[in-house]
Structures are given as structure tokens and as C-alpha cells.
């Protein structure tokens, strides 16, 4: 039996599901293909993480996530990492008065409050994104996707799982 990309994809999906991620097969989703975001899931998650904030504040945070186009790729990554670590400052109106607040993207104090998804066969615009173009091979690459406190154990767990699953191929 030969090792295939589909076998690898399914193994990683299974591993992440076992770690608590919700699997979504992207072609089954009803969504806006011009957006790289999973809008409904993002709105639900932000509302859950930021209880008490008005819908206008959450909507403004999603708009900011869609439109931070200025700068180089490195600058965009730095901005997004700041958003992940510190949240987004947004403005909204409450009873005619402008207010400012912070919208959290991740709850670091209670990780179980976060929503984790593994989405495969995702298409954005005219671009189809396969599950992974190549495996993540270093802790630094995986660290870019998550909080460093959880990175080493998660990345090592992924490597061990894949090694064990495909050692006979």
C-alpha cells in the first residue's frame, strides 16, 4: 500500500479531532467564497469570548480582521500576531456615545472557551487550498499558529502520531 496525500490529510484530521478540534469539510459549508474567514464560526466564537460586548463591537472586530491589508506580508503577520495575543481595539456607538473596547480573539486564561476547527479542502476566491502544502516541520512554524505555551507538546504530538501511523509505509 502506498502513502498518499489523502491518507496524510485524514490522519492529521483524526489527530486534531482527538485533540478536541471540530472537523469541517469546506465544500459542505455555505459561505462567502470571496472571504478567507469562516464568518459564522468567527462571529459565534467572538460573541462567546466577549460576552457583554455589543454586536457592533464584534462586527467591527471582524471588519478589522478582513481589512488589515497595509504593509508587507511580514508586517501583516506581526499585526495579526498582535491581534491574537492582545485582542483588537474597536470603536462602536452606545446610546449615541462613541466607545472603545478590546475584543479578544483567544482566551488564554481558559483555553476551553476557544473554538478550534480543522477545515480541509478550503477554497478562497479562485484558489483552492489543500489541507497542507507541506507538513509543518519546526516548532517555529507551528508556533506561528498557536500560543507558544502549547506549541512544543502539540507539534511533538503531531509528529509522533504521523510517525506511528505511517511507519510501515
DALINPE-V340228 format. One record per run of one state. SS is the DSSP state (H for helix, E for strand, - for the rest). FROM is the first residue (numbers start at 1). TO is the last residue. If there is no record, write none. Layout:
SS_FROM_TO + SS_FROM_TO
//
This chain:
-_1_4 + H_5_18 + -_19_21 + E_22_25 + H_26_28 + -_29_38 + H_39_49 + -_50_54 + H_55_66 + -_67_72 + H_73_86 + -_87_87 + E_88_94 + -_95_96 + E_97_103 + -_104_110 + H_111_113 + -_114_116 + E_117_120 + -_121_121 + E_122_124 + -_125_126 + E_127_129 + -_130_138 + H_139_143 + -_144_147 + H_148_166 + -_167_169
//
